[in-house]
Amino acid sequence: MKLLYPLVLLAPLALSGCIASAVGAVVTAPVKIVSKGVDLATTSQSEADENRGRAMRKAEERLGKLQRQRDKALRKCDDGDERACADARNIQDQIDEERDRFN
């Protein structure tokens, strides 16, 4: 019985740390939730730069593809294919639109 008495006295001290930790977690939880929401809702400058760079690379890839298609259509047009001439004009219009988007 004498051994049990000191443990009973020490139990509240040991539990107070757990309670304080739980209270601290409950108090800081709303702040963490709000800050996480703000992080998700906003874009940092570096993220914006990365997104812009990615969009520009995709546009350049699309321009390259369109230019190759136009060049192929122009070669066929030079051989007398009227439909290829119309295709080349349409592709050139697409190239112009793509360039206008990033200028």
Helices and strands as residue ranges (DSSP letters): H 4-41, H 45-78, H 82-101
